[in-house]
Amino acid sequence: MEKVLSNSEVKPNASFKQMKRFEKRKPQDNLVKNVLALNWISAVTKGGKRQRVSAFVIVGDGRGSVGYCLAKAKEVSDAVKKSIDKASSIMFRVPLRDNRTFYHDMEAKYCSTRICLRSAPEGSGIISGEVVRLALEALGVKDAVVKVLGSTNPYNVIKALFKALFAIQSPRVIAARRGVPISQVLGVEAAKIV
């Protein structure tokens, strides 16, 4: 008679490296998830129209990591879940000053959308449009001034925002690249604060 194995005794066929990669992609419960856009799309086939939903979601941990994704499915809940899973697996880290604002001002352009990010004094809050505010709240920014010029399409706005966020660097990285002390990058008075 054959022995039936329980789930804990069954060994997966995947290699250790693949299992490790899979474990990294598991979504976490403590993430901030914001749905930026839901669109109903239809494809005309010879059998009729095929209706699907696309969900554009931004996910962040509120402590400097953020990611976004666009996913499609037949149901709204499936599209949102799919995009949250993908976005949480491709999150990246952004350096923040005092875990509340940016280290320096930044401008970026994507297609016809231009975005200007500026750091702000403590207590000023996030001054921006709705799409950018949801993204910065997921990131964990508490004080910032953002101006979007040109197209306000949420897809292009988020791509321009992420292009700007990729370019932000901490003073420590800038000082190491230049080969100078941090005090020279920040200025003498600012170096005493850090």
RAWOQUI-V322374 format. One record per run of one state. SS is the DSSP state (h for helix, s for strand, l for the rest). FROM is the first residue (numbers start at 1). TO is the last residue. Records with the same first field share a line. If there is no record, write none. Layout:
SS->FROM-TO / FROM-TO
This chain:
l->1-15 / 25-31 / 46-47 / 61-64 / 74-75 / 90-91 / 94-96 / 98-100 / 102-105 / 111-112 / 120-125 / 128-129 / 140-143 / 151-153 / 168-170 / 179-181 / 187-187 / 194-194
h->16-24 / 76-89 / 130-139 / 154-167 / 171-178 / 182-186 / 188-193
s->32-45 / 48-60 / 65-73 / 92-93 / 97-97 / 101-101 / 106-110 / 113-119 / 126-127 / 144-150
